[in-house]
Amino acid sequence: MQAVTGARSSAQARTISTSAWMTTTVFLMFRLYAQRMTTLYASQNDCVPSDDILHLINLDRSGQILMPRLKLLNWTTGRASLPWLHHLLSPTLSVIHIDFNGGRTTPVNVAVIKALPTTNLKHIALSTLHTNAEVDGAVLDLILNSKPLKSVYIQQEADTGGTSPYDGEVEGERAPIELGNLMSMTVVFKTEPALLSSLFNRTTFPNIREIYVKHSGRTEWSGVDDLFDPMLRSASPGALHTLRYLSQYHGMSITTFRIRTLCRFVALRILRVTSLCTSNQCKFLLSDDDVSTIATAMPDLVELHLGGVPCASEVDVSINGIAVLAANCLKLTELQIHFDTARFIEKALDVSSEPTLPSQLTQSSCKLTQLIVGRISLSNGMNGYWTVATALLQIFPNLGSIKYSQHTFNGDWGEVMRIIKVQRKVTSLMASSATV
């Protein structure tokens, strides 16, 4: 980044870092180049202009736009400089990133958000933002009024209280607002997502390709079930290719009904719907039929995570469901799903105890390289290890790693992976011998 003092050409002068704003003399040079600036970075490590300089900017500009060509603003200096931000805004801005640094001052946060220009705004990122009804309302208005908007990133630090910004209104009584340019949305929150509830109920995103919703707080997310369906109603089944709906500490149950709803989204390549599985409650409630439904509806899947990190609870998914998944989703590279190894072993052996595979799978070219098994336990000792390893290798011939819960079941699954490597090496040697 070139400071103003070092600028020697018009190309160098179009970008500025606030580390250059240290003296009045430098400011005079800045004023000279301000008309040309297209990019402004103000990071935490930069020297933020003093109040005297900022007052001078405000008085000197005489109602004029200070940077009429500014297109990109990255303002992460900290909360102290936020009240001055409006002096540097321009209607030409298309990319804005503001880090609120966890500031809880609602009037300042609201004023900053409402001051942001929407005419040409295409990408907006608001980080470490404390929210409440007023802040949520300002953010919602910003999104709804930014018709060119292509991507949204919001990281909620905490909720300071209050209700939904449109809590008193009946969403069904008005036509939804279409945000046809929006292609990517990321919202990370710690408490109740009132903003998302209002957004999904008020808008549609016919061209959105990526949705990432993450609950990272330890507090209960009581609206987890209420948010999922409005989110899917807002998106287009033919456009959405990435859906991450994650809850680090809580989350909804993964049921047959939800799978039926998801299966309209045939273009999905990355699907992660996860929640916390505990020793007291496993929220993965799917069967082989459900997994087969996913496999046939979404053949382009590359990553599939359903439920939390797999636990030791008994579930109704066996080798049959896994095999159908491998036979239909040939691009799949990463899989996290609950399955029961007892049923896995039982269905992988016929009456003569010889390893067999379901009829749906003959020659699989599935690209899967990583299988996440979490705390799924194994049984039947060494015979079980060999049976599971043989079946997995035949279903996923490219399997390179099995990710298990650290220190807990690493002996069992580590043995399975060792057997897979041995079998793969033997197969390779036999193939080499056959060609000699």
N, C-alpha and C positions, 0 to 999 in steps of 0.2 A: 504494500500500500504506500503510495507516494504522499508525503506530507506536502502542504502548500508551499513551504519554504524550499522544497526541492523540486518543484514543478518547473519544467523547462519547455514543455510543449503543450498544445491544446489537448492532446490525448492524455497526458499525465494529469492535466488539471481537471479532468472530468470526474475523478475519484478523489475523495478526501477522507481522512481519518481524523477524529476529534483530538487525537494526540497532538495535532499541530496547533490547537487553540490554546495558547499559553500566555500570549502577550497582546497588548493593544496593537502593536505593530504588525504582528502576524494576522490579527483580525482584519486590518486594512487590506492586506493581501488576499485574505479569504473573501472579502467583499468583492474584490476585483474578479475573482474566479467563480463566485457563487452562481452567476448566471449560466455557467457552462456545466455545473455539476450534475451528473446523472446517478451517482452512487455515493451513499454516505454510510460509513461504518462507525459505530460508537460502542466499543466493547468495554467490559469491566476494567480492563487494565489500562485503558486510555485515560489521558488527562482531561477530565470533563471541564468545559469552559466555566470560568468563575461567574458568580452572579453579576459582577460588573460588566463582563463581556456580553452575557445574555441580555442584560438590560440595554446595552448598547445596540445589540442586534435588533431588539424590539423597537427602540426609538428610531434607529437609522432607516429601517425599511419603509417607514411612512405609509403603511398599508399595502405595500407592494409584496408580492410573493418572493421570498428570499431566494429560493431555488426553483425557478419555473420549469426546469428540465429534469428534475429529480425523478428517477424511476425506481430505485431500490433504496430502502432504508432499513438498516439493521441496528436497532437501538437496544443495547444490553448493558448499559452503563450502571444500572441500579436505580432504586426507587427515587433517590433524591433529585435526579434530573428530569423525572417524568413531567412535572408541571411546565417545563420549558419546551417540551417536545413540539407543541402546536406551532411554534415559530418556524419550524423547519419543514412543515408539511407542504405538499404541492399536489394539485389535481392530477398531475401526470404520474403519480406514484402507482406502480403496478405490483410491486413486491414489498411487503412490510413484515418485519419480525420485531416484536417488542417483548422484552423480558421484564415483567413487573417485579421480579426479585422478591416475591412473596409479600409485597406491600398490601396492607389491609385497609388503606385509606380509600373507602368507597367513592367519595366525591371525586378524588383525583383519577381513580381507575375509570370511572364512568365518563368523566370529561375527556380523558385521553381517547377512549374508544369512540365516543361520539364525534370527536374532531377528525377522525381518520377519513380521508377522501375515498369515495366509492366509485367515482366515474370510470376509472381505468383499473381498478383494483382486481388483480388476478390471483394473487397468492397472499394469504394472511396467516401469520403464526403468532399466537399469544401464549407466552410461557409463564409458569409459576404465578398464575392469576388466582387470587382469592375471589370467590364469587358469592353473590347473594341475589335476591330478586332484581335489584337495580342493575347490577353488573350483567346478569344473564340477559335482561331486557336490552341493554345496550349492545351486547354481542349479537343477539338475535337480529336486531334491527340492522346491524352492520352487514350480516350475512344476507339478509333479505333484500337489502338495498344495493348490494354489489352484484349486478347482473353479469358482469364479465368474469366473476369469480370462478377459478378452476380448482383451487385447493384450499383446504382449511385445516389448521392445526391448532388445537386448544389444549393446554395442559393446566388443569385445575389443581391448585395447591391445596385448597380446603374450601369448605362452604361455611360462610360466616352467618348463615341463618336466613330465613325468609322463605317465601313460597315461589311457585313457578311465576315467571314474568307475565304470563297470560292466564293465571290461575282462574280468573273469574269468567273467562270466555269459553264458549262451547265450540270446540274445534270443528265439529261436523257441520256447522251451519254455514260455512264459507268454503269456496273452492280453494284447493291447495295452490300454493304459489310454485311455479315450475322454475327451477334453477338449472337450465339446460346446459350451461357451460361447466358446472361443477363436476370434476372428475375424481377428486380424492378428498377424503375426510378422515381426520384423526382427532379423537377426543380422549384424553386421559383424565380421569377424575378420581377423587378420593371419597366423596360422599354422594348424596343424591344428585342424579343428572337431570335437574329440572330443565336445563337448557336443551338437552337432547330430546326430552319428551315433547317440548314445544316445537322444536325444529322438525322432528319426524312427523308430527301431526299437522304441521302447517305447510309442508313443502313436498315436492317430488323431485327426484334427481334422475331423469331419464337416461343420462349418459355417464353416470358415475361408475368408475371402474374399481375403486378401492375404498373400502370402509374399514376403519380400525377403531374399535371402541374398547377401552380398557378401564376396569375398575381396580385401582391399585391400593385402595384404603382398607384398613382393618375393620372399619365399621360396617354394619349390616347394610347391604344394598337391597332394600325392600322392594324396589321396583324392577328387579331383574327380569321378571316374567312379563312385565307390562311394556318394556321397551323393545323387545325383540321383534314382535310382529309389526308394529308401526315402522320400524327401521326397514324391514323387508318390503313393506308396501310402498315405501318411498323410492326404492331402487327398481331398476329394470332388469328382468331375468336375462335378457340377451346381452347386457353391457357389463354387469358386475363380474369381475374375474378374481377379486381378492376380498375375502371377508374374514376379519379377525374380531371375534367377540369374546373378550377374555375377562375373567374375574380371578384375581390373585388369591382372594381369601374366601369368596362366597361364590355365587353364581347359580344359574338355573339348572334344572334337571334336563339331561339329554334324553328325550323321549321319542317314540315313534311318530307322534303328532308333529313334533318340530322337524323331524327328518322329512316328512311328507311336505311340509311347507318349504323347506330348503331345496327340495328336488326340482322346483321350477327353475332354479338358477343353473341352467345347463352349461353356462360359459365359465363357471368357477374353476380356477386353477389352484388357488390357495384357500383352504377352508379350515379355520381354527375356531371352534366353539368350545371353550374350556371353562372349568370351574374347579373349585377345591374339593378333592376327595379326602375324606378323613376315615379313621378306623371305625367311626360310628355311622357314617353315612356316605355311600357311594351314589353319585348322581348320574352314573352311566346306566341307562335302562334299555339298551338296544339288544336286538337279536340278530341272528344270521340273516334273516329276511330284510331287516333294516339296512344292514351293511351292503347287502346285494342291491337294494334299491338305490343307495348312494352310488355304487359302482356303475350301474347301468345308466343312471341319469347324468353323471358327471365324468365322462371318459377322459377329459383333459386334466384331471387333478394331478398336481405336482406335489403338493403338501396337504396332508389330512391329519388334523388333530381333533379328536372328539372326546369330551370329558376331561377331567383333570389328569394329572400324571397317574397312569394306571396303578390301581391298588390291588390288594389281595382278595377283594370281595368276589363272590361267585357271580358270574354274568352268563348270558345266553349266547355269547359269540364263540364259535369254535373254528376249526380249520376250514370248514365249508365257507363261511362268510369271508374269511381272509383270502381264500383261493379265488372266489368270484371277484373280489377287489383287485387281485393281481392280474386276473385274466382280462379285465375290462379297462383298468387304468394303467396302461403300459408306460405312461410318462411319470408315474408316481415315484418320488425319490425319498420321501420322508413320511413315516406313519407313526402316529401315537393313538392307540385304541385299546380299550380293555378287551381281553379275551381270557377264557378259562382254560388253563393248561390241562386240567383233568379231562374236560370234554375234547380238548385239542388232541390229547393222546388217544383217548377212546375212539374218536372218529378217524384217526390216522392209522389205526391197526384193524386188520380184518380178523376173522376167527382163528386164522393160523398164526397170528401175531407177526405177520409180515407187513412192513410199512407200505401203505397205499395212499393214493391221493384222490380227492373227489373227482367225479367225472367232468366237472366244468373245466378242469385244468389239465391240459395235456402238455403243450409246449408254451411256457411263459417266457416272454421277453421283458417282463416288468423291470424297470430301471431302479427299483428301490435299493438304496444303499444304507439307510439308517432306520432301524426299528426301535421305538422307545417303549420299554416294557415297565418302567418304574418299579413298583413293588409287587408285581405279579409273581406269585410263588410257583415253584415247580414241585412235582411229586414223582413217585415211582423211581427215585434214585437214578442210577446210571442208565437204566433202560429208558426212563423218561427223557433224560438229556439227549440220548441218541435219537429217540423218536422225534422229538421236537426239532432237533438240529437237522435231521434228514428232511423232514417235511418243509421246514423253513427254507432250506437250501433249494429244494425243488420248486417251491412257490416263488421265491425271490433269489434267483441265481446270482444276482449282483450284490447281495447283502454284504456290506463291509463292516458294519458295527451294530451292536445292540447296546442301547443306553438303558442302564438299570439304576435303581436307587443306590446311592453311594453307601458302601459298607454293609448293606443289609442283605441283598440277595446276589451280591457280586460273585459268590462262590458258584451258585447254580447257573446263572446266566453267563458268567465267564467261562464255565465248562461247556455250555452250549456253543458259544462263539468259537471256542478252541476246536470243538468237533467239526464245526462248519469249515474252518480253515483247513483242517486235516483232510476232510472229504473233498474239498475243492482242489487241494494239492494232489490227492490221489487221482482224481478225475483228470487233472491236467497231465499227469505223468502217463496215464493210460492212453490219453489222446495222442501224446507225443510218440509213444511206443507204436501205436497203430499206424502212424504215418511213416515209420522207418521201414 
